[in-house]
Each structure stands twice: as structure tokens, then as C-alpha cells.
């Protein structure tokens, strides 16, 4: 799977969750094999841990690779 295909899958999947920000990339082990995809999400407060578990499971299945998710919840009151 190409990097463009991976990017499209991740973006298309995450857009319904209305991310405030998202960054993602992958890293490789010493043998240059793709090891995992790291995703940082800044998401709305209305989403819960169960939503993140679903995101994690779905993306691993769709991408066929390990996914690590780092997140922070966005609170409009504290953002400004």
C-alpha cells in the first residue's frame, strides 16, 4: 500500500470525528520495514475512550499495520 493510499484511508476515516488537528506518520525498524503508524489527534470533547478504541481497531484493520494513537481533547473554553 502506497503512502498516498495510507494517507487517504486515515483522513477519510477520521473526518467524521471532526478532528481539530491531526498529524500522522510512520516509523521503521532497523531493517527499514514499516513498523507502525503514529497518529496524533486533537478531538472534540464529545468523543470518549470507546470512540478511540473503535478508531484504533478500525484503522489497524483497514491499514493492515499497527496503529498507535496519541490524543488530547479539545475544550473550546480553554482554547482561547
C-alpha positions as CSV (number, residue, x, y, z in Angstrom):
1,X,0.0,0.0,0.0
2,X,1.4,3.4,-1.0
3,X,1.8,6.3,1.4
4,X,-0.9,8.2,-0.6
5,X,-3.3,5.3,-0.1
6,X,-2.5,5.2,3.6
7,X,-3.0,9.0,4.0
8,X,-6.4,8.8,2.2
9,X,-7.6,5.9,4.3
10,X,-6.6,7.7,7.5
11,X,-8.1,11.1,6.5
12,X,-11.3,9.7,5.1
13,X,-11.8,7.6,8.2
14,X,-11.1,10.4,10.7
15,X,-13.0,13.3,9.1
16,X,-16.4,12.2,10.6
17,X,-14.9,12.6,14.0
18,X,-14.3,16.3,13.3
19,X,-10.6,16.4,14.4
20,X,-9.4,19.9,15.4
21,X,-5.9,18.8,14.3
22,X,-4.3,15.6,13.2
23,X,-0.8,14.6,12.4
24,X,0.4,11.1,11.4
25,X,3.4,9.3,10.1
26,X,5.1,6.0,10.3
27,X,8.4,4.8,11.5
28,X,10.5,1.8,10.5
29,X,12.7,-0.6,12.4
30,X,16.4,-1.1,11.6
31,X,15.6,-3.3,8.6
32,X,13.5,-0.4,7.1
33,X,10.3,-2.3,7.3
34,X,7.2,-0.2,8.2
35,X,6.5,-0.9,11.9
36,X,3.6,1.3,13.0
37,X,1.7,4.4,12.1
38,X,1.6,7.0,14.8
39,X,-1.4,9.3,14.9
40,X,-1.8,12.4,17.0
41,X,-5.4,13.6,17.3
42,X,-6.9,16.7,18.9
43,X,-10.5,15.8,19.1
44,X,-13.8,17.4,20.4
45,X,-14.8,16.7,24.0
46,X,-17.9,14.8,22.8
47,X,-15.8,11.8,21.9
48,X,-14.9,9.2,24.6
49,X,-12.3,6.5,25.1
50,X,-14.6,3.9,23.5
51,X,-14.5,6.0,20.3
52,X,-10.7,5.9,20.4
53,X,-10.7,2.2,20.8
54,X,-13.0,1.9,17.7
55,X,-10.7,4.2,15.7
56,X,-7.7,2.2,16.7
57,X,-9.3,-1.2,15.8
58,X,-10.8,0.0,12.5
59,X,-7.6,1.7,11.3
60,X,-5.5,-1.3,12.1
61,X,-7.8,-3.5,10.2
62,X,-8.1,-1.1,7.2
63,X,-4.3,-0.5,7.0
64,X,-3.1,-3.9,7.9
65,X,-0.5,-2.4,10.2
66,X,-0.1,-1.5,13.9
67,X,-1.5,1.9,14.8
68,X,-0.5,4.0,17.8
69,X,-2.8,6.9,18.8
70,X,-1.9,9.8,20.9
71,X,-4.8,12.2,21.7
72,X,-5.8,15.3,23.5
73,X,-9.4,16.5,24.0
74,X,-10.2,20.0,22.7
75,X,-12.1,22.2,25.0
76,X,-13.3,25.4,23.4
77,X,-13.4,27.2,26.7
78,X,-9.7,26.6,27.4
79,X,-8.5,27.1,23.9
80,X,-8.8,30.9,23.9
